[in-house]
Amino acid sequence: MEFYITTPIYYVNDKPHIGHAYTTIVADTIARWRAAQGEAVTFSTGVDENSQKTVDAARKNNEEIHAYIDRMAETWSSTWAKLGISNTDFIRTTEERHVEIVKDIWGRIEAAGDLYKGMYEGLYCKGHEAFIKESDLVDGLCPEHKTEPELVKEENYFFRLSEYQQRLMEFYETHQEFVVPANRYREVMSFVEDGLEDVSFSREGKEWGIPVPNDPHQAIYVWADALVNYISMVGIEGWENHPADVHTVGKDILRFHAVIWPAMLMSAGLPLPGQIAANGFLTVGGTKMSKSLGNGVDPLDLAARYGIDAMRYFLLREVQYGEDGDYSETKMKDRYNSDLANGLGNFAARVLTVAEKLPLAIVAPAPEFTGAIKAMRAAVHEKLTQFRFSDALGAVWAAIAFGDRYVNEEKIWELEEGPARTAAMSNLIALLEAVARELVPFMPETARKIGAAIAHDGDAVTIKKPEILFPRMK
């Protein structure tokens, strides 16, 4: 089987913060989970370079624009590599493979009669790279970016989004898993039910961006260009044979992905993606992390202090997927010490320390352990299918707690070599290995370390205890 998952492509006007890392780690977790089931995974991410934000940022840095985007694309690509993200492709929207596909899709939509020229007047938010309604403003400012939108009046090409309202509604009603979680699905349904207006698909006289075919005075609007990256990754034929199974996005770009994107694909005569999975915002002190506000936390700094897997664990466990979550150093340290140092790390150390001391023959685990392992595996599978990462990890930690209770009840450190010790350690080794297998999508390096500590040779097991998995933080 094949599986295709994407992250959004990120603006290059600044470096990544942990809000971006969260969305990317979510996609990476699903990609690793699918790969562990034997599926051939295509996992794409990349950068959006064709926005006015890019031009403004290059000027602010006194850099030539091509030099700026090359430098920033490398920053984003190397960040994901340093964090161990398993993406199979990384796209830049200035690449020729993307430009050609964008022109192809534009031509298909134009041939369908869904593009026309007209005058547009509206409020444009540079932070969103989108037009917003006056009713959305708070004290005259964009509520997210805290900036006053620009009043724009210009000639644009428009996409007949309004023509697709009924088709979209029918599609949503027959594909209720198209947007997850369920509260985001209801949000999209409500938005479309209220009525759709045609949307601007080009900007006039822009010096940067992909020119409209046969009209070089217009540049294709950044979102009409950016969404097509998912096809550019695999080509038109590749998308026709296997469109993306999952687009992971932040809730702020949900409408683009769940409304405009499927309408574009309908117009172009191409299949729709399987699901749009939308996470909430990651905040600091109750304020959304944003490049515009400059309050981002660098994921490389966080990983350097706590470790990559600890950061992954915090983001996936602390935040209920689809809801907003709040980061603080206190929360991070508390999770690290309680769940990782005192939880998983302590359990692994207790088991492996005792098992390392004497030769160990393995027998089949007791029924209660077999049952606990099966229950954990089933729960993780069910919760990951539903994008409930925190609950999936909760099922793994419930199995760890079960093992800890057994260690205490059996007092394994007091057992002498013999049948009782063999049975007890067989139970615990089986549980620890099962925990490591289930942690592969969430905490791949930790899972590898635990797996490497236990070497099987027939019924015999040799233990080489790793260094402390999670040294306690003061």
FENDACOR-V817771 format. One record per pair of residues at least 12 apart in sequence whose C-alpha atoms are under 7 Angstrom apart, sorted by sequence separation. I is the first residue (numbers start at 1). J is the second residue. D is the distance in whole Angstrom. If there is no record, write none. Layout:
# FENDACOR-V817771
i:j:d
I:J:D
I:J:D
This chain:
# FENDACOR-V817771
i:j:d
31:43:7
205:217:5
206:218:7
380:392:5
453:465:5
204:217:6
205:218:6
206:219:6
379:392:6
453:466:6
204:218:5
436:450:6
203:218:6
204:219:6
380:395:7
436:451:7
7:23:7
202:218:6
203:219:5
379:395:6
7:24:6
202:219:5
203:220:6
449:466:7
127:145:6
202:220:4
203:221:6
258:276:7
314:332:7
433:451:7
201:220:6
202:221:4
376:395:6
7:27:6
49:69:7
201:221:5
376:396:6
6:27:7
314:335:7
5:27:7
201:224:6
376:399:7
125:149:5
254:278:7
124:149:5
125:150:6
403:428:7
5:31:7
47:73:7
123:149:6
124:150:5
310:336:7
123:150:5
124:151:6
165:192:7
246:273:7
251:278:5
372:399:7
123:151:5
124:152:6
243:271:7
245:273:6
246:274:6
247:275:6
248:276:6
249:277:6
250:278:5
251:279:6
122:151:6
123:152:6
243:272:7
244:273:5
245:274:4
246:275:5
247:276:5
248:277:5
249:278:5
250:279:5
251:280:6
122:152:5
240:270:6
243:273:5
244:274:6
245:275:6
246:276:6
247:277:6
248:278:6
249:279:6
250:280:6
121:152:5
122:153:7
165:196:6
240:271:6
246:277:7
121:153:4
120:153:5
121:154:7
120:154:5
162:196:5
227:261:7
12:47:6
119:154:6
120:155:6
161:196:7
162:197:5
3:39:7
9:45:6
10:46:6
11:47:6
12:48:7
119:155:4
120:156:6
161:197:6
162:198:5
2:39:5
3:40:6
4:41:6
5:42:6
6:43:6
7:44:6
8:45:7
9:46:5
10:47:5
11:48:5
12:49:6
118:155:6
119:156:6
161:198:5
1:39:5
2:40:5
3:41:5
4:42:5
5:43:5
6:44:5
7:45:5
9:47:5
10:48:5
11:49:6
117:155:7
118:156:6
160:198:5
161:199:6
1:40:6
2:41:6
3:42:6
4:43:6
5:44:7
6:45:6
9:48:5
117:156:6
118:157:6
159:198:6
160:199:7
396:435:6
13:53:6
117:157:4
118:158:7
158:198:6
159:199:5
286:326:7
13:54:5
116:157:5
117:158:6
158:199:5
159:200:6
285:326:7
12:54:6
45:87:7
115:157:6
116:158:5
158:200:4
159:201:6
279:321:6
280:322:5
282:324:6
283:325:6
284:326:6
44:87:6
49:92:7
50:93:7
115:158:5
116:159:7
157:200:6
158:201:5
279:322:4
280:323:5
281:324:5
282:325:5
283:326:5
284:327:5
13:57:5
43:87:5
44:88:6
45:89:6
46:90:5
47:91:6
48:92:6
49:93:6
115:159:5
156:200:6
157:201:5
278:322:6
279:323:7
280:324:4
281:325:6
282:326:6
283:327:6
284:328:7
43:88:5
44:89:5
45:90:5
46:91:4
47:92:5
48:93:6
49:94:6
114:159:6
115:160:6
156:201:7
157:202:5
282:327:7
42:88:6
43:89:7
44:90:6
45:91:6
46:92:6
47:93:7
114:160:5
156:202:5
156:203:6
156:204:6
155:204:6
154:204:7
344:400:7
12:69:7
28:85:6
347:404:6
28:86:6
369:427:6
373:431:7
354:413:6
12:72:6
15:75:7
16:76:7
362:422:7
363:423:7
12:73:7
15:76:7
361:422:6
365:426:6
366:427:6
373:434:7
377:438:7
360:422:7
364:426:7
365:427:5
369:431:7
363:426:6
362:426:5
365:430:7
321:387:7
188:255:7
321:388:6
321:389:7
320:390:6
355:425:7
319:390:7
317:389:7
318:390:7
53:126:7
316:389:6
317:390:4
316:390:6
317:393:7
351:428:7
348:432:7
178:274:6
179:275:6
180:276:6
181:277:7
178:275:4
179:276:5
180:277:5
362:459:5
177:275:7
178:276:6
179:277:6
180:278:6
361:459:6
362:460:6
164:263:6
361:460:5
362:461:7
360:460:6
361:461:6
360:461:6
161:263:7
356:463:5
355:463:6
356:464:6
356:465:7
103:213:7
99:210:7
352:463:7
353:465:7
352:465:6
102:225:6
345:469:5
345:470:6
102:228:6
313:442:7
341:470:5
312:442:7
313:443:7
340:470:6
341:471:6
98:229:6
101:232:6
312:443:7
341:472:5
98:232:5
309:443:5
97:232:6
337:472:6
309:445:7
337:473:6
309:446:7
333:473:7
181:322:6
145:292:6
145:293:7
112:267:6
50:208:6
51:209:7
109:267:5
50:209:5
109:268:5
108:268:5
105:268:6
127:292:7
51:222:6
50:222:6
48:226:6
27:248:6
23:248:7
83:308:6
23:249:7
23:250:7
5:244:6
4:244:5
5:245:6
6:246:6
7:247:6
8:248:7
4:245:5
5:246:5
6:247:5
7:248:5
8:249:6
3:245:6
4:246:7
5:247:6
6:248:6
7:249:6
19:282:6
19:289:6
14:291:6
18:296:7
21:299:7
17:296:5
18:297:6
17:297:5
18:298:6
17:298:5
18:299:5
16:298:7
17:299:6
25:312:7
22:315:6
33:441:5
32:441:5
30:441:7
29:441:5
29:442:6
